[in-house]
Amino acid sequence: MLKYLSLGVLVFQTTSLVLTMRYSRTLQGDGPRYLASSAVVVAELMKIVACLLLVLKEHNYSLRALNSILRQEILHKPIDTLKLAVPSGIYTLQNNLLYVALSNLDAATYQVTYQLKILTTALFSVSMLGRRLGVYQWLSLLILMAGVALVQVRPTGARGIG
């Protein structure tokens, strides 16, 4: 039961996020639209605050313990911190590009095309990491790719509608 509830919440959250982002980026109003980069920075700051609060709660709300953990995990491991800078920079770029995509695509096309990240992740894990995928996994990726292709193809008569 919990897995179905989790799936439902995840679907609702993802769909509502895309629709809200799309609506806010295409809303015609007075003045300029908000900067996508500002939205990305605020979202990341909210994640940092949530993580800090969870670590704080885990250590009985001890600021001294939080300070010690942050110093130990960030300052005393500078190479590991720098290694995380590359994927986090790419992730930030990706989030900014998501706003650009939502500003220029309809929500359905965006959502289905965005699922190509699953395909590229699978292909990279096979080619770069040497992982093996099962028959059902390859079949799922083919179905995903077919679904993305079908959404991109529009009938010639439907271009003038809407």
MARBA-511467 format. One record per residue (C-alpha): residue number from 1; x, y, z. Coordinates in steps of 0.001 Angstrom, whole numbers, plus 500000, padded with zeros to 6 digits. Each point is the difference from the previous one (the first is absolute). Layout:
! residues N
i c1 c2 c3
NUM X Y Z
...
END
This chain:
! residues 162
i c1 c2 c3
1 500000 500000 500000
2 502829 502380 500867
3 501662 499513 496607
4 496795 500947 498168
5 499527 503025 502212
6 503624 501009 499373
7 499536 499552 496260
8 496842 502109 500058
9 501668 502784 501985
10 503019 499946 497669
11 497803 500184 496880
12 497963 502834 501513
13 503118 501907 501067
14 501744 499644 496639
15 496916 500886 497978
16 499056 502967 502156
17 503587 501283 499912
18 500109 499893 496191
19 496577 501590 499607
20 500773 502733 502543
21 503356 500757 498397
22 498418 500077 496527
23 497158 502248 501153
24 502316 502411 501767
25 502362 500223 497004
26 497252 500599 497420
27 497721 502242 502071
28 499389 503261 498188
29 500111 502809 502508
30 501317 503471 500578
31 503738 500281 500443
32 502778 497550 499380
33 499922 496338 500955
34 502121 498710 502839
35 503482 498771 499201
36 500269 496230 499703
37 503381 500137 501692
38 498407 501674 503035
39 497442 497205 500264
40 502767 497385 499792
41 502072 501725 502703
42 496994 500329 502331
43 499097 496321 499483
44 503572 498936 500793
45 500104 502231 503089
46 496777 498399 501216
47 501586 496554 499537
48 503066 501075 501982
49 497846 501307 502840
50 497951 496784 500035
51 503163 497878 500105
52 501506 502084 502769
53 496810 499704 502026
54 499961 496221 499554
55 503643 499678 501074
56 499281 502294 502922
57 497007 497871 501027
58 502063 496820 499649
59 502502 501383 502515
60 497429 501200 502548
61 500035 503605 498777
62 503611 500507 501040
63 501578 502878 498071
64 503413 498874 501188
65 499464 496546 498440
66 498713 501577 496770
67 503035 502263 499823
68 502302 497036 500619
69 498349 497899 497282
70 500110 502814 497446
71 503648 500693 500758
72 500881 496308 499871
73 498100 499246 496755
74 500680 503208 498047
75 503108 501778 501224
76 502089 496983 500951
77 499248 498230 496703
78 500755 502685 497395
79 500672 497535 497161
80 496655 498273 500532
81 498284 503381 500167
82 501617 501037 496708
83 498993 496704 498395
84 496398 500834 500835
85 500309 503443 498394
86 499986 498611 496454
87 496708 498054 500146
88 498369 502737 502073
89 500967 502600 497382
90 498584 497819 497237
91 496858 499436 502069
92 499570 503766 500410
93 500395 500498 496254
94 497458 497242 499376
95 497461 501641 502319
96 500427 503343 498233
97 499518 498297 496633
98 496832 498341 501302
99 498481 503443 500474
100 501021 500949 496450
101 498407 496809 498679
102 496784 500597 501929
103 499835 503533 498659
104 500113 498714 496419
105 498283 496593 500041
106 496549 498890 501035
107 499865 498075 503270
108 499268 496563 498476
109 502869 500187 497497
110 502350 501214 502717
111 499022 497269 502456
112 500356 497145 497528
113 503210 501319 498457
114 501466 500542 503463
115 499658 496274 500584
116 502831 499509 497501
117 502288 500524 502993
118 499154 496423 500975
119 501112 498744 496593
120 503241 501987 499984
121 500797 498953 503563
122 499492 496351 499073
123 502141 500306 496871
124 502792 501746 501899
125 499909 497415 502786
126 500357 497233 497401
127 502714 501694 497944
128 502041 501727 502714
129 499450 497854 503072
130 499733 496629 498292
131 496623 499208 501546
132 497737 497404 498423
133 496281 500485 499515
134 497445 497210 499928
135 497528 499296 497216
136 497141 501749 501807
137 502164 503064 500629
138 500945 500268 496317
139 496356 499464 499035
140 498953 502768 502397
141 502576 502353 498485
142 498747 499212 496484
143 496415 500705 501043
144 501132 503269 501598
145 501830 500996 496830
146 496950 499137 497871
147 497775 502085 502277
148 502307 502991 499711
149 500096 499620 496219
150 496199 499791 499805
151 499544 503194 502006
152 502433 501838 497714
153 498168 498940 496821
154 496908 502093 499339
155 497430 499259 497314
156 500089 502590 497203
157 496371 501001 500583
158 500522 500662 503716
159 502514 502831 499596
160 497359 502665 499578
161 497862 498867 502931
162 500345 501568 503404
END
